[in-house]
Amino acid sequence: MALWSLTEERVNSLIEQMNKKKEEHDALEKTDIFDIWRDDIDKMLEVLEEIELREEEERLAEGQVNNDGKKKGKRKAPVKAAVKA
């Protein structure tokens, strides 16, 4: 950052950002590591559920799955057991 770009407003903004980050740091430092871990897992599960719902809606919209859960489309030929020579 060029020194000539440091206006009083910019300095005040940076000081405010620094204070917010210090508060976040202090709050995080007081939090138990297992609580942080649980929060991260909960957030991950929420996002995963949203992704799975969106994917299911896309599959239903494309007509790949009937309402009864069976797939539509071509059937594959059954795989024959290997014959021992």
N, CA and C atoms as an extended XYZ file, in Angstrom:
255
Properties=species:S:1:pos:R:3:atomname:S:1:resname:S:1:resid:I:1 pbc="F F F"
N         0.862       -1.162        0.000 N   MET     1
C         0.000        0.000        0.000 CA  MET     1
C         0.909        1.226        0.000 C   MET     1
N         0.642        2.092       -0.939 N   ALA     2
C         1.446        3.304       -1.045 CA  ALA     2
C         1.107        4.250        0.096 C   ALA     2
N         2.126        4.908        0.583 N   LEU     3
C         1.946        5.811        1.721 CA  LEU     3
C         1.026        6.975        1.370 C   LEU     3
N         1.060        7.439        0.134 N   TRP     4
C         0.238        8.587       -0.252 CA  TRP     4
C        -1.248        8.247       -0.266 C   TRP     4
N        -1.595        6.934       -0.285 N   SER     5
C        -3.003        6.536       -0.310 CA  SER     5
C        -3.605        6.428        1.092 C   SER     5
N        -2.811        6.636        2.128 N   LEU     6
C        -3.315        6.531        3.497 CA  LEU     6
C        -3.965        7.846        3.922 C   LEU     6
N        -5.250        7.905        3.729 N   THR     7
C        -5.993        9.062        4.210 CA  THR     7
C        -6.455        8.774        5.628 C   THR     7
N        -6.956        9.777        6.275 N   GLU     8
C        -7.436        9.589        7.644 CA  GLU     8
C        -8.594        8.596        7.679 C   GLU     8
N        -9.464        8.644        6.671 N   GLU     9
C       -10.595        7.716        6.609 CA  GLU     9
C       -10.099        6.281        6.427 C   GLU     9
N        -9.089        6.140        5.569 N   ARG    10
C        -8.543        4.804        5.320 CA  ARG    10
C        -7.866        4.260        6.580 C   ARG    10
N        -7.149        5.095        7.292 N   VAL    11
C        -6.497        4.672        8.536 CA  VAL    11
C        -7.545        4.252        9.550 C   VAL    11
N        -8.615        5.031        9.682 N   ASN    12
C        -9.686        4.697       10.626 CA  ASN    12
C       -10.357        3.379       10.242 C   ASN    12
N       -10.534        3.173        8.946 N   SER    13
C       -11.137        1.932        8.471 CA  SER    13
C       -10.252        0.738        8.812 C   SER    13
N        -8.958        0.891        8.609 N   LEU    14
C        -8.029       -0.198        8.921 CA  LEU    14
C        -7.983       -0.480       10.418 C   LEU    14
N        -8.028        0.543       11.231 N   ILE    15
C        -8.039        0.360       12.682 CA  ILE    15
C        -9.311       -0.375       13.112 C   ILE    15
N       -10.432       -0.006       12.504 N   GLU    16
C       -11.703       -0.668       12.815 CA  GLU    16
C       -11.646       -2.144       12.423 C   GLU    16
N       -11.099       -2.444       11.241 N   GLN    17
C       -10.946       -3.836       10.814 CA  GLN    17
C       -10.043       -4.608       11.770 C   GLN    17
N        -8.971       -3.974       12.211 N   MET    18
C        -8.044       -4.615       13.134 CA  MET    18
C        -8.743       -4.943       14.456 C   MET    18
N        -9.551       -4.025       14.966 N   ASN    19
C       -10.260       -4.259       16.223 CA  ASN    19
C       -11.264       -5.402       16.094 C   ASN    19
N       -11.964       -5.467       14.948 N   LYS    20
C       -12.908       -6.562       14.729 CA  LYS    20
C       -12.187       -7.898       14.696 C   LYS    20
N       -11.054       -7.937       14.029 N   LYS    21
C       -10.289       -9.184       13.945 CA  LYS    21
C        -9.749       -9.590       15.316 C   LYS    21
N        -9.362       -8.631       16.114 N   LYS    22
C        -8.909       -8.944       17.471 CA  LYS    22
C       -10.039       -9.538       18.297 C   LYS    22
N       -11.242       -8.984       18.160 N   GLU    23
C       -12.397       -9.524       18.882 CA  GLU    23
C       -12.699      -10.944       18.426 C   GLU    23
N       -12.651      -11.186       17.109 N   GLU    24
C       -12.883      -12.534       16.593 CA  GLU    24
C       -11.824      -13.497       17.126 C   GLU    24
N       -10.598      -13.048       17.150 N   HIS    25
C        -9.503      -13.878       17.652 CA  HIS    25
C        -9.705      -14.223       19.119 C   HIS    25
N       -10.061      -13.219       19.911 N   ASP    26
C       -10.261      -13.454       21.340 CA  ASP    26
C       -11.415      -14.427       21.587 C   ASP    26
N       -12.502      -14.268       20.835 N   ALA    27
C       -13.643      -15.174       20.993 CA  ALA    27
C       -13.264      -16.590       20.588 C   ALA    27
N       -12.510      -16.712       19.518 N   LEU    28
C       -12.089      -18.029       19.059 CA  LEU    28
C       -11.118      -18.671       20.039 C   LEU    28
N       -10.266      -17.875       20.617 N   GLU    29
C        -9.296      -18.395       21.582 CA  GLU    29
C        -9.986      -18.907       22.851 C   GLU    29
N       -11.109      -18.312       23.224 N   LYS    30
C       -11.843      -18.731       24.415 CA  LYS    30
C       -12.689      -19.975       24.163 C   LYS    30
N       -12.940      -20.293       22.908 N   THR    31
C       -13.799      -21.419       22.557 CA  THR    31
C       -13.017      -22.720       22.655 C   THR    31
N       -13.663      -23.742       23.215 N   ASP    32
C       -13.046      -25.052       23.330 CA  ASP    32
C       -12.861      -25.649       21.939 C   ASP    32
N       -11.778      -26.354       21.750 N   ILE    33
C       -11.452      -26.898       20.430 CA  ILE    33
C       -12.517      -27.893       19.969 C   ILE    33
N       -13.111      -28.629       20.883 N   PHE    34
C       -14.149      -29.591       20.515 CA  PHE    34
C       -15.424      -28.882       20.067 C   PHE    34
N       -15.710      -27.722       20.661 N   ASP    35
C       -16.859      -26.939       20.213 CA  ASP    35
C       -16.645      -26.409       18.797 C   ASP    35
N       -15.426      -25.990       18.504 N   ILE    36
C       -15.106      -25.525       17.152 CA  ILE    36
C       -15.272      -26.670       16.167 C   ILE    36
N       -14.778      -27.846       16.554 N   TRP    37
C       -14.883      -29.021       15.701 CA  TRP    37
C       -16.341      -29.379       15.446 C   TRP    37
N       -17.157      -29.385       16.505 N   ARG    38
C       -18.587      -29.710       16.357 CA  ARG    38
C       -19.292      -28.695       15.459 C   ARG    38
N       -18.979      -27.418       15.630 N   ASP    39
C       -19.587      -26.385       14.787 CA  ASP    39
C       -19.218      -26.595       13.321 C   ASP    39
N       -17.961      -26.914       13.059 N   ASP    40
C       -17.524      -27.156       11.687 CA  ASP    40
C       -18.242      -28.364       11.092 C   ASP    40
N       -18.377      -29.421       11.873 N   ILE    41
C       -19.074      -30.620       11.391 CA  ILE    41
C       -20.538      -30.305       11.117 C   ILE    41
N       -21.195      -29.555       12.007 N   ASP    42
C       -22.595      -29.186       11.801 CA  ASP    42
C       -22.774      -28.365       10.524 C   ASP    42
N       -21.892      -27.414       10.305 N   LYS    43
C       -21.972      -26.596        9.089 CA  LYS    43
C       -21.757      -27.450        7.845 C   LYS    43
N       -20.796      -28.373        7.912 N   MET    44
C       -20.528      -29.248        6.781 CA  MET    44
C       -21.744      -30.123        6.464 C   MET    44
N       -22.398      -30.650        7.499 N   LEU    45
C       -23.574      -31.498        7.289 CA  LEU    45
C       -24.725      -30.715        6.687 C   LEU    45
N       -24.901      -29.459        7.111 N   GLU    46
C       -25.952      -28.614        6.537 CA  GLU    46
C       -25.715      -28.401        5.048 C   GLU    46
N       -24.490      -28.097        4.695 N   VAL    47
C       -24.165      -27.872        3.286 CA  VAL    47
C       -24.328      -29.160        2.494 C   VAL    47
N       -23.907      -30.276        3.054 N   LEU    48
C       -24.041      -31.561        2.379 CA  LEU    48
C       -25.510      -31.901        2.132 C   LEU    48
N       -26.369      -31.658        3.115 N   GLU    49
C       -27.800      -31.919        2.942 CA  GLU    49
C       -28.388      -31.040        1.841 C   GLU    49
N       -27.986      -29.773        1.793 N   GLU    50
C       -28.466      -28.876        0.741 CA  GLU    50
C       -28.037      -29.381       -0.633 C   GLU    50
N       -26.799      -29.828       -0.746 N   ILE    51
C       -26.290      -30.331       -2.027 CA  ILE    51
C       -27.046      -31.589       -2.433 C   ILE    51
N       -27.272      -32.490       -1.480 N   GLU    52
C       -27.994      -33.724       -1.796 CA  GLU    52
C       -29.431      -33.433       -2.214 C   GLU    52
N       -30.095      -32.493       -1.544 N   LEU    53
C       -31.454      -32.126       -1.936 CA  LEU    53
C       -31.481      -31.542       -3.340 C   LEU    53
N       -30.532      -30.663       -3.638 N   ARG    54
C       -30.463      -30.044       -4.961 CA  ARG    54
C       -30.212      -31.106       -6.034 C   ARG    54
N       -29.318      -32.050       -5.756 N   GLU    55
C       -29.045      -33.113       -6.719 CA  GLU    55
C       -30.261      -33.995       -6.931 C   GLU    55
N       -30.984      -34.292       -5.862 N   GLU    56
C       -32.199      -35.113       -5.982 CA  GLU    56
C       -33.255      -34.388       -6.806 C   GLU    56
N       -33.412      -33.087       -6.575 N   GLU    57
C       -34.366      -32.311       -7.362 CA  GLU    57
C       -33.977      -32.295       -8.836 C   GLU    57
N       -32.685      -32.198       -9.128 N   GLU    58
C       -32.224      -32.212      -10.511 CA  GLU    58
C       -32.490      -33.564      -11.163 C   GLU    58
N       -32.264      -34.660      -10.413 N   ARG    59
C       -32.534      -35.991      -10.957 CA  ARG    59
C       -34.013      -36.155      -11.257 C   ARG    59
N       -34.863      -35.685      -10.350 N   LEU    60
C       -36.305      -35.798      -10.570 CA  LEU    60
C       -36.741      -34.945      -11.751 C   LEU    60
N       -36.155      -33.774      -11.890 N   ALA    61
C       -36.501      -32.892      -12.992 CA  ALA    61
C       -36.085      -33.477      -14.339 C   ALA    61
N       -34.989      -34.201      -14.370 N   GLU    62
C       -34.516      -34.815      -15.599 CA  GLU    62
C       -35.256      -36.105      -15.913 C   GLU    62
N       -36.024      -36.615      -14.959 N   GLY    63
C       -36.790      -37.829      -15.186 CA  GLY    63
C       -35.975      -39.093      -15.052 C   GLY    63
N       -34.871      -39.049      -14.369 N   GLN    64
C       -34.042      -40.235      -14.216 CA  GLN    64
C       -34.607      -41.204      -13.185 C   GLN    64
N       -35.412      -40.716      -12.273 N   VAL    65
C       -35.924      -41.571      -11.207 CA  VAL    65
C       -37.426      -41.375      -11.132 C   VAL    65
N       -38.173      -42.490      -11.059 N   ASN    66
C       -39.618      -42.420      -10.860 CA  ASN    66
C       -39.917      -42.036       -9.423 C   ASN    66
N       -41.159      -41.750       -9.132 N   ASN    67
C       -41.555      -41.401       -7.770 CA  ASN    67
C       -41.369      -42.565       -6.806 C   ASN    67
N       -41.434      -43.796       -7.331 N   ASP    68
C       -41.263      -44.951       -6.451 CA  ASP    68
C       -39.793      -45.288       -6.225 C   ASP    68
N       -38.883      -44.482       -6.765 N   GLY    69
C       -37.471      -44.651       -6.512 CA  GLY    69
C       -36.759      -45.545       -7.512 C   GLY    69
N       -37.521      -46.102       -8.484 N   LYS    70
C       -36.892      -46.966       -9.478 CA  LYS    70
C       -36.389      -46.120      -10.638 C   LYS    70
N       -35.257      -46.524      -11.158 N   LYS    71
C       -34.665      -45.788      -12.271 CA  LYS    71
C       -35.424      -46.077      -13.559 C   LYS    71
N       -35.507      -45.072      -14.401 N   LYS    72
C       -36.090      -45.228      -15.719 CA  LYS    72
C       -34.962      -45.425      -16.710 C   LYS    72
N       -35.319      -45.954      -17.854 N   GLY    73
C       -34.325      -46.042      -18.912 CA  GLY    73
C       -34.022      -47.477      -19.290 C   GLY    73
N       -32.956      -47.625      -20.045 N   LYS    74
C       -32.574      -48.930      -20.560 CA  LYS    74
C       -32.061      -49.824      -19.440 C   LYS    74
N       -32.348      -51.095      -19.610 N   ARG    75
C       -31.816      -52.068      -18.658 CA  ARG    75
C       -30.546      -52.660      -19.235 C   ARG    75
N       -29.628      -52.946      -18.392 N   LYS    76
C       -28.395      -53.576      -18.825 CA  LYS    76
C       -28.591      -55.088      -18.834 C   LYS    76
N       -27.881      -55.726      -19.726 N   ALA    77
C       -27.943      -57.186      -19.792 CA  ALA    77
C       -27.293      -57.749      -18.542 C   ALA    77
N       -27.853      -58.844      -18.007 N   PRO    78
C       -27.241      -59.419      -16.801 CA  PRO    78
C       -25.830      -59.938      -17.106 C   PRO    78
N       -24.985      -59.800      -16.125 N   VAL    79
C       -23.603      -60.240      -16.270 CA  VAL    79
C       -23.556      -61.746      -16.047 C   VAL    79
N       -22.990      -62.455      -17.000 N   LYS    80
C       -22.903      -63.913      -16.882 CA  LYS    80
C       -21.668      -64.269      -16.071 C   LYS    80
N       -21.800      -65.321      -15.296 N   ALA    81
C       -20.679      -65.779      -14.490 CA  ALA    81
C       -19.576      -66.307      -15.410 C   ALA    81
N       -18.371      -66.079      -15.017 N   ALA    82
C       -17.222      -66.536      -15.800 CA  ALA    82
C       -17.189      -68.069      -15.824 C   ALA    82
N       -16.970      -68.598      -16.986 N   VAL    83
C       -16.928      -70.045      -17.148 CA  VAL    83
C       -15.493      -70.506      -16.927 C   VAL    83
N       -15.348      -71.511      -16.058 N   LYS    84
C       -14.010      -72.039      -15.801 CA  LYS    84
C       -13.614      -72.952      -16.946 C   LYS    84
N       -12.405      -72.783      -17.408 N   ALA    85
C       -11.938      -73.590      -18.540 CA  ALA    85
C       -11.261      -74.845      -18.080 C   ALA    85
